[in-house]
Amino acid sequence: MKVRALGFHHVDDTLADYTSVQTSLFFDVIKQLAAESVFVVPSSKNQSKRDLYITFDDAYKSIYEPCIAANRKWGFTATIFVVTDYINKPNLWNVKAKYLRHHMSLTELHHLQSLGFEIGNHTASHQYLPKLSESLLHEEIMESAEKIKYEFGRSKAFAYPFGAWSERIVDIVSREHDIAFSTFNKSRNVDSATSKFNLRRFMVCGHHTPADVNAYLHGLDENL
Ligand SMILES: [Zn+2]
């Protein structure tokens, strides 16, 4: 399955964290991509070589305004992976600068959904899944799937917290979802045989440039 996908966490000019990108970088990247790619979400039907998934893990408040602005300017849409226990709450699983890491509210998520963004499942409380027992694993994945289904409709996509997956996890995820994303940050040796429950993403970080994103996508095109 040929999938081009990028992942973001924060879009924030003040947060000093490697997972945070400056607003100007975010807009530069999206503007560049809008000219050459088609933004797709999990329920998109048409498959072309230009299809590109943009994803946001954790549904931080910092992405709300930039997403709306990019939607207005370039028809940008994306998939937002929600951690259901943290909706409208500060982040607690990462103790670094947790006061700066607030998660979006239901109202904000509903607004983005009304603009064409899709809500994906990123578990109930963002645990490292491989270490969980069978029953806890089931709870983490299914509890959030049910909450999302109730609020937004069925979540077609799943993202593994910390990108960590295994066959045991895929077995549960695949019962309720159509696709799942892990992470991957190398532009070379791209594995073209990834399954639809291990879709690789280039995670865009603060030190990257639009040229890095371009190099990744071109490398992917050559390798597939
Ligand atoms: Zn996450």
Boltz pocket constraint, residues with backbone or C-beta under 6 A from the ligand:
constraints:
  - pocket:
      binder: B
      contacts: [[A, 57], [A, 58], [A, 122], [A, 126], [A, 160], [A, 161], [A, 162]]
      max_distance: 6.0
